[in-house]
């Protein structure tokens, strides 16, 4: 395996400190390569604007990754303070950081039922006026970032678990069952060049949701509704779902001529809450899991591999800890910003056999 020896100055500092008291001690290990230098596709990280003033965060993110997704700041609730009222600062800061660092920006997300602002949930006007407000919002946001955002998750998680039925969100109630098609068209009208994605979780193992997403794609394509790809939130454990299920969903997307974005990757190693610290065995299992997922992505046609985005930088900042209530270590870097074996698993899977 030929991996160029290039990595983060921060990690070298940690290595140097560990040997500072004994100049005759062992040489520090060779630094690992940066994912952005090795991957033939963008490798992204979900990032929050509040961390832009942390030099370690910005250094590791910029040196390691070639794409950035706003973990929170580009969703509707933080941006929209009312019809025609926009709070741009945090999203602008992230976009500016990405521009300086030469990172692609993936926009996440224009519509998501979980981040609908109160003024829309309680909208007092007619259904037509509600849709006009949605169109205005999408047009304004997409147009503002059309020179910086390469792709958007137009809608996030529109289908219910298990049944595959449309969620009974305010968008469905006020705009009807065909609202998905119309909001994708609004996004395309705002920026003819941006890539448009539908994003959801569970599709590799939730048969009804998978069928619903693919039926939506088929319907869009039959009617000429714009869609360029599907984002798969790969929030998985080290054992579930089987890699064959993930591969089958990616293949179904590719067979329809669309791009695949592994949009929110993290790998839980403590789903049963049996660990209080990350063990070497579980760390190795995580490395193998990351490797098989990246290998499966690498097997796709190159023009259908949009990106892989890690849903966070360091283990202690993952949303999974508070969501599940267990200690968890699901990402590529530990609390000290050091790359874990999972990072090596990602790197190794990028190398030609």
Beta strands, then each sheet from edge to edge (+ up, - down):
strand 1: 42-47
strand 2: 67-70
strand 3: 80-82
strand 4: 85-86
strand 5: 104-112
strand 6: 149-156
strand 7: 195-201
strand 8: 229-233
strand 9: 235-237
strand 10: 259-268
strand 11: 305-310
sheet 1: 9+ 10+ 8+ 7+ 6+ 5+ 2+ 1+ 11+
sheet 2: 3+ 4-
end
